[in-house]
Amino acid sequence: MAKRLDFDIAIAEAVAAGLVPVVYRDGGGLTDIVSRIDQSLVYTSVEEVARIVRSLLNDPGRLKALSARAREVAKGFSYERFKERLNEVIKELPGPKAKS
């Protein structure tokens, strides 16, 4: 039985490449990543996804802007950013502080 993962590396890689994903609104990791680009890229029905895709195809300027935003969002998932966040959390832990 497969476990549900709350973070999808495929979506992170897609947005890093500037792709604009449209995903089902389930409250999981996909929705979290995509909503950082734009809340309007998540759907709950077939009709809604068709409307979203049509609107993107009919507005190349908006699609280009969302592509740029996707690349910016992806920077938050880099290995360097992960290390920075981990170090921030570790510094906040109680107990003896590491010597510099």
N, CA, C and O of each residue as an XYZ file, in Angstrom:
400
protein
N       0.830     -1.160      0.000
C       0.000      0.000      0.000
C       0.891      1.246      0.000
O       1.776      1.371      0.847
N       0.669      2.153     -0.929
C       1.476      3.365     -1.041
C       1.074      4.380      0.013
O      -0.104      4.534      0.334
N       2.059      5.059      0.536
C       1.803      6.130      1.488
C       1.640      7.428      0.716
O       2.247      7.623     -0.337
N       0.821      8.300      1.249
C       0.638      9.609      0.627
C       1.784     10.518      1.053
O       2.073     10.629      2.245
N       2.434     11.162      0.106
C       3.501     12.100      0.397
C       2.946     13.512      0.286
O       2.193     13.827     -0.635
N       3.329     14.354      1.235
C       2.838     15.727      1.197
C       3.717     16.659      0.383
O       3.375     17.828      0.201
N       4.835     16.166     -0.105
C       5.691     16.984     -0.951
C       5.977     16.204     -2.213
O       6.399     15.049     -2.153
N       5.755     16.812     -3.333
C       5.941     16.132     -4.612
C       7.106     16.772     -5.344
O       6.994     17.903     -5.818
N       8.221     16.067     -5.442
C       9.415     16.588     -6.085
C       9.158     16.899     -7.558
O       9.768     17.816     -8.108
N       8.269     16.155     -8.198
C       7.982     16.410     -9.617
C       7.413     17.808     -9.822
O       7.772     18.490    -10.782
N       6.535     18.235     -8.934
C       5.971     19.591     -9.045
C       7.064     20.623     -8.781
O       7.149     21.625     -9.490
N       7.895     20.392     -7.774
C       8.989     21.322     -7.481
C       9.925     21.446     -8.686
O      10.375     22.544     -9.012
N      10.215     20.338     -9.336
C      11.082     20.366    -10.522
C      10.389     21.063    -11.686
O      11.026     21.798    -12.441
N       9.100     20.836    -11.830
C       8.351     21.483    -12.914
C       8.353     23.000    -12.745
O       8.601     23.732    -13.704
N       8.079     23.474    -11.532
C       8.045     24.923    -11.334
C       9.448     25.519    -11.457
O       9.593     26.664    -11.884
N      10.484     24.755    -11.087
C      11.852     25.230    -11.262
C      12.168     25.439    -12.742
O      12.974     26.300    -13.094
N      11.532     24.652    -13.601
C      11.714     24.782    -15.049
C      10.811     25.858    -15.652
O      10.856     26.113    -16.856
N       9.990     26.486    -14.805
C       9.105     27.537    -15.291
C       7.767     27.055    -15.791
O       7.006     27.825    -16.377
N       7.466     25.776    -15.567
C       6.157     25.270    -15.967
C       5.108     25.755    -14.981
O       5.408     25.984    -13.809
N       3.891     25.911    -15.449
C       2.797     26.393    -14.603
C       1.820     25.238    -14.390
O       0.998     24.955    -15.261
N       1.903     24.571    -13.243
C       1.024     23.425    -12.993
C      -0.375     23.856    -12.576
O      -0.562     24.885    -11.928
N      -1.340     23.052    -12.960
C      -2.728     23.210    -12.520
C      -3.054     21.912    -11.797
O      -2.976     20.837    -12.391
N      -3.419     21.999    -10.515
C      -3.587     20.792     -9.708
C      -4.923     20.778     -8.982
O      -5.549     21.814     -8.759
N      -5.338     19.571     -8.621
C      -6.571     19.365     -7.863
C      -6.403     19.884     -6.434
O      -5.384     19.631     -5.791
N      -7.384     20.595     -5.955
C      -7.358     21.179     -4.610
C      -7.694     20.111     -3.575
O      -8.863     19.833     -3.309
N      -6.648     19.515     -2.995
C      -6.861     18.479     -1.974
C      -6.241     18.848     -0.646
O      -6.349     18.093      0.320
N      -5.589     20.005     -0.581
C      -4.987     20.442      0.663
C      -3.622     19.844      0.931
O      -3.040     20.104      1.984
N      -3.095     19.054      0.017
C      -1.797     18.420      0.223
C      -0.650     19.269     -0.288
O      -0.794     20.466     -0.538
N       0.490     18.618     -0.435
C       1.699     19.304     -0.858
C       1.604     19.946     -2.231
O       2.154     21.025     -2.453
N       0.910     19.292     -3.153
C       0.759     19.879     -4.489
C       0.044     21.218     -4.412
O       0.477     22.203     -5.009
N      -1.047     21.241     -3.673
C      -1.821     22.472     -3.529
C      -0.973     23.547     -2.870
O      -1.032     24.712     -3.264
N      -0.190     23.170     -1.875
C       0.654     24.136     -1.172
C       1.653     24.782     -2.118
O       1.793     26.005     -2.131
N       2.341     23.980     -2.903
C       3.340     24.520     -3.831
C       2.682     25.405     -4.877
O       3.125     26.530     -5.111
N       1.634     24.905     -5.501
C       1.000     25.628     -6.607
C       0.322     26.906     -6.119
O       0.352     27.920     -6.817
N      -0.283     26.878     -4.943
C      -0.948     28.081     -4.442
C       0.049     29.191     -4.131
O      -0.338     30.358     -4.063
N       1.323     28.855     -3.940
C       2.351     29.885     -3.750
C       2.608     30.641     -5.050
O       3.075     31.780     -5.033
N       2.304     30.007     -6.159
C       2.436     30.661     -7.459
C       1.203     31.527     -7.689
O       1.316     32.720     -7.968
N       0.023     30.917     -7.572
C      -1.237     31.640     -7.752
C      -2.387     30.738     -7.301
O      -2.490     29.589     -7.730
N      -3.236     31.263     -6.445
C      -4.370     30.497     -5.908
C      -5.319     30.003     -7.003
O      -6.023     29.012     -6.812
N      -5.338     30.679     -8.129
C      -6.290     30.309     -9.187
C      -5.839     29.095     -9.999
O      -6.526     28.719    -10.950
N      -4.719     28.476     -9.661
C      -4.214     27.324    -10.414
C      -4.646     25.987     -9.822
O      -4.163     24.937    -10.246
N      -5.545     26.018     -8.853
C      -6.065     24.781     -8.264
C      -7.551     24.671     -8.581
O      -8.256     25.678     -8.656
N      -8.014     23.450     -8.765
C      -9.395     23.223     -9.191
C     -10.058     22.128     -8.365
O      -9.395     21.368     -7.660
N     -11.387     22.066     -8.471
C     -12.150     21.009     -7.798
C     -13.066     20.252     -8.750
O     -13.693     19.270     -8.354
N     -13.151     20.697    -10.001
C     -14.025     20.006    -10.958
C     -13.401     20.027    -12.349
O     -12.509     20.828    -12.632
N     -13.874     19.151    -13.196
C     -13.396     19.087    -14.572
C     -13.678     20.399    -15.288
O     -12.844     20.884    -16.052
N     -14.835     20.968    -15.046
C     -15.200     22.244    -15.677
C     -14.235     23.352    -15.251
O     -13.838     24.195    -16.056
N     -13.871     23.331    -13.976
C     -12.967     24.358    -13.459
C     -11.571     24.233    -14.064
O     -10.968     25.243    -14.425
N     -11.049     23.014    -14.180
C      -9.721     22.859    -14.769
C      -9.743     23.279    -16.233
O      -8.779     23.878    -16.711
N     -10.801     22.984    -16.943
C     -10.913     23.402    -18.345
C     -10.905     24.928    -18.448
O     -10.262     25.488    -19.336
N     -11.604     25.588    -17.558
C     -11.650     27.056    -17.551
C     -10.269     27.634    -17.260
O      -9.851     28.598    -17.901
N      -9.558     27.048    -16.295
C      -8.230     27.541    -15.928
C      -7.255     27.383    -17.102
O      -6.540     28.321    -17.453
N      -7.234     26.198    -17.700
C      -6.315     25.956    -18.814
C      -6.649     26.868    -19.993
O      -5.748     27.436    -20.611
N      -7.934     27.010    -20.307
C      -8.348     27.903    -21.393
C      -7.878     29.332    -21.133
O      -7.374     30.001    -22.035
N      -8.046     29.795    -19.891
C      -7.659     31.174    -19.572
C      -6.145     31.369    -19.710
O      -5.694     32.428    -20.147
N      -5.367     30.355    -19.342
C      -3.912     30.458    -19.497
C      -3.508     30.474    -20.971
O      -2.630     31.240    -21.369
N      -4.143     29.637    -21.769
C      -3.821     29.589    -23.193
C      -4.215     30.875    -23.913
O      -3.578     31.262    -24.893
N      -5.256     31.528    -23.431
C      -5.733     32.760    -24.060
C      -5.034     34.021    -23.560
O      -5.309     35.114    -24.056
N      -4.133     33.885    -22.587
C      -3.444     35.049    -22.030
C      -1.949     34.751    -21.876
O      -1.474     34.472    -20.775
N      -1.213     34.814    -22.997
C       0.219     34.493    -22.954
C       1.008     35.372    -21.978
O       1.987     34.911    -21.391
N       0.604     36.605    -21.803
C       1.289     37.493    -20.868
C       1.163     37.003    -19.437
O       2.135     36.999    -18.682
N      -0.036     36.591    -19.073
C      -0.254     36.055    -17.726
C       0.515     34.744    -17.550
O       1.116     34.509    -16.502
N       0.495     33.904    -18.569
C       1.228     32.638    -18.506
C       2.721     32.884    -18.314
O       3.373     32.187    -17.536
N       3.259     33.869    -19.017
C       4.679     34.206    -18.877
C       4.972     34.710    -17.466
O       5.986     34.339    -16.875
N       4.093     35.549    -16.923
C       4.281     36.064    -15.558
C       4.205     34.934    -14.526
O       4.980     34.910    -13.570
N       3.273     34.005    -14.723
C       3.151     32.873    -13.807
C       4.361     31.954    -13.909
O       4.781     31.367    -12.912
N       4.918     31.827    -15.101
C       6.117     31.028    -15.295
C       7.287     31.628    -14.507
O       8.038     30.903    -13.855
N       7.431     32.932    -14.570
C       8.485     33.609    -13.805
C       8.246     33.439    -12.308
O       9.186     33.203    -11.549
N       7.000     33.557    -11.888
C       6.664     33.379    -10.472
C       6.969     31.943    -10.039
O       7.451     31.724     -8.927
N       6.695     30.975    -10.895
C       6.977     29.573    -10.582
C       8.467     29.375    -10.306
O       8.843     28.683     -9.360
N       9.301     29.981    -11.127
C      10.750     29.860    -10.918
C      11.167     30.462     -9.570
O      12.023     29.913     -8.877
N      10.559     31.583     -9.211
C      10.859     32.214     -7.917
C      10.432     31.320     -6.757
O      11.173     31.154     -5.789
N       9.245     30.750     -6.859
C       8.746     29.849     -5.812
C       9.681     28.655     -5.653
O       9.957     28.224     -4.534
N      10.163     28.126     -6.760
C      11.042     26.946     -6.723
C      12.335     27.218     -5.967
O      12.909     26.297     -5.386
N      12.797     28.441     -5.962
C      14.033     28.770     -5.240
C      13.891     28.468     -3.752
O      14.880     28.181     -3.078
N      12.669     28.530     -3.242
C      12.424     28.222     -1.839
C      12.585     26.758     -1.507
O      12.595     26.390     -0.333
N      12.711     25.915     -2.515
C      12.862     24.473     -2.304
C      14.273     23.989     -2.621
O      14.507     22.785     -2.719
N      15.210     24.914     -2.781
C      16.579     24.518     -3.107
C      17.260     23.886     -1.892
O      16.818     24.059     -0.756
N      18.328     23.162     -2.149
C      19.090     22.530     -1.077
C      19.681     23.595     -0.153
O      19.699     23.425      1.066
N      20.161     24.686     -0.735
C      20.730     25.765      0.074
C      19.687     26.362      1.009
O      19.967     26.618      2.181
N      18.500     26.580      0.495
C      17.422     27.142      1.337
C      17.029     26.146      2.422
O      16.734     26.544      3.549
N      17.021     24.869      2.099
C      16.718     23.841      3.093
C      17.732     23.898      4.230
O      17.352     23.859      5.400
N      19.022     23.990      3.896
C      20.059     24.060      4.930
C      19.885     25.307      5.799
O      20.035     25.237      7.018
N      19.572     26.439      5.182
C      19.354     27.672      5.951
C      18.210     27.499      6.946
O      18.337     27.855      8.117
N      17.091     26.948      6.467
C      15.928     26.761      7.356
C      16.243     25.772      8.476
O      15.830     25.976      9.617
N      16.968     24.709      8.158
C      17.329     23.726      9.168
C      18.206     24.367     10.242
O      17.990     24.145     11.433
N      19.178     25.146      9.833
C      20.039     25.829     10.798
C      19.256     26.799     11.668
O      19.542     26.924     12.858
N      18.280     27.483     11.100
C      17.435     28.390     11.885
C      16.677     27.625     12.962
O      16.597     28.071     14.106
N      16.127     26.488     12.602
C      15.373     25.667     13.559
C      16.293     25.141     14.654
O      15.937     25.165     15.832
N      17.461     24.672     14.271
C      18.405     24.127     15.249
C      18.821     25.204     16.253
O      18.942     24.929     17.447
N      19.036     26.415     15.775
C      19.425     27.508     16.668
C      18.349     27.818     17.706
O      18.657     28.314     18.790
N      17.105     27.533     17.385
C      15.997     27.818     18.289
C      15.768     26.709     19.310
O      14.995     26.894     20.250
N      16.419     25.568     19.148
C      16.219     24.457     20.072
C      16.818     24.782     21.450
O      17.855     25.440     21.541
N      16.167     24.321     22.506
C      16.727     24.558     23.839
C      17.971     23.698     24.051
O      18.173     22.696     23.365
N      18.795     24.103     25.005
C      19.989     23.329     25.326
C      21.242     24.111     25.051
O      21.184     25.282     24.675
N      22.380     23.469     25.235
C      23.654     24.176     25.050
C      23.843     24.597     23.594
O      23.493     23.866     22.668
N      24.389     25.759     23.422
C      24.640     26.281     22.068
C      25.998     25.776     21.577
O      26.943     25.625     22.351
N      26.066     25.522     20.285
C      27.322     25.070     19.689
C      28.343     26.202     19.705
O      27.989     27.369     19.538
N      29.594     25.855     19.906
C      30.664     26.854     19.888
C      31.032     27.162     18.442
O      31.104     26.269     17.597
N      31.264     28.442     18.177
C      31.628     28.851     16.818
C      33.094     28.706     16.564
O      33.563     29.008     15.467
